[in-house]
Amino acid sequence: MSTFFQAWRRRQADRQVHEWEEEKDEARRAVQEAPPWIRADVRRIVETLIEGPDDAIQGAIDELGRLLETDSELKQRFFRLQIVDDAVQFLRSGSES
């Protein structure tokens, strides 16, 4: 029984790693679609969400919103990304505690 459980947990962990890699790739592809004049800032923000500390998330989300406020379609595109949505949910859950 424990052998099956260990194999199952390992497979679950592998799936999560694969999903996380896909989410990071999707976010980085979206950065490439951002207008050139904000691309570097958007890249920095996305990388902060991917690799940065928890205490940098609020500032990154706020800055992303400001950068994209004049392009509602692009803003929706970024805020639908799983990484951005997860960051927003993380911030909401922290304010509910």
C-alpha positions, 0 to 999 in steps of 0.5 A, a space after each residue: 500500500 505505501 508503495 502505491 501511495 508514494 508512486 501516486 504522490 510522486 506522480 501528483 508532484 510531477 504534474 504540479 511541476 509540469 503545470 507550474 512550468 506551463 503557467 510560467 511559460 504562458 506568462 512569459 509569452 504574454 510579456 512578449 506580446 506587450 507593447 515594446 514601450 512597457 515590455 521591460 516593466 511587464 517582464 520585471 513584474 511577471 518575474 517578480 510574481 514568479 520568483 520574487 518574495 511574497 512581500 513584493 506581490 502587492 506592489 507588482 500587482 499594483 504596478 501591473 494594473 497601472 501599466 495596463 490601465 489604458 489598454 483594457 484588453 491587454 489588462 484582461 489578458 494579463 489578469 487572466 494569467 494563472 500566475 497573476 490570478 494566483 497572486 491576486 487570490 493570495 493577496 485577497 486571502 491574506 487580507 481576509 485573515 
